[in-house]
Amino acid sequence: MGFYLTILLLSFSVPFLLSFDRKLTFYRQWNTALPAILIVAVAFILMDMLYTHLGVWGFNPEYHLGIKIGGLPIEEILFFILIPYACVFLHEVLKLYFPNLHLSKKHSNQVSVIILVISIILLVFSFPKLYSVYSLGLVVVAAVLALFLDRENEMGYFYFSFLVVLIPFLIVNGLLTGSFLEQVVVWYNNAENSSIRLLTIPVEDFGYGFGMLYFVVWIKKRLEIGIQK
């Protein structure tokens, strides 16, 4: 089994098994969680294919199985399904066990406005670095959705769950970008990013992950509201 696949399965296995916990019963949310994950996955996989083709990033063949779809290792495609599943599971766990751990709509909007303004300013100065522009663009879209299309204040909960997600994020992304390894699993073209890294992780990965995961949470909430109607 390839190293990349091993990391993905380890990240996914515990959340999947705990999905059948009697109190959370996350499996009952699969009818909204899985479609949300797949919708976002398709969009991000297509962009991943494009950016791989453009040389913005790439993959070390030493760490994957060698099976490719559209130029992407099969592990990279699974990444957009298994990792969001684990993160949305954690988001719902925190909402269930710590219902008061969230920002009010007012405070959530204030944080979103600050993030939106800072991201737009950084975006302007990031041209033409493709990954920097992409990452910041995702944050801008997430902030706009939170401000104008999130009456239920899911972002108020997401701000805290994302902070918790950062713990496994640092471990998984750290391993993928070369922490504790002789070689990287995923390489980045520094000409297309800010070259600023936390450990071995490009700072753009944080905006990328923030946007991707919030889109899943936001779509999941929209699907839940649609079912309730």
PyMOL commands that set and color helices and strands:
alter all, ss='L'
color gray80, all
select helices_A, chain A and resi 3-18+26-53+61-63+74-97+105-126+130-148+154-176+190-192+204-228
alter helices_A, ss='H'
color red, helices_A
select strands_A, chain A and resi 57-59+68-69+72-73+186-188+197-198+201-202
alter strands_A, ss='S'
color yellow, strands_A
deselect
rebuild
show_as cartoon
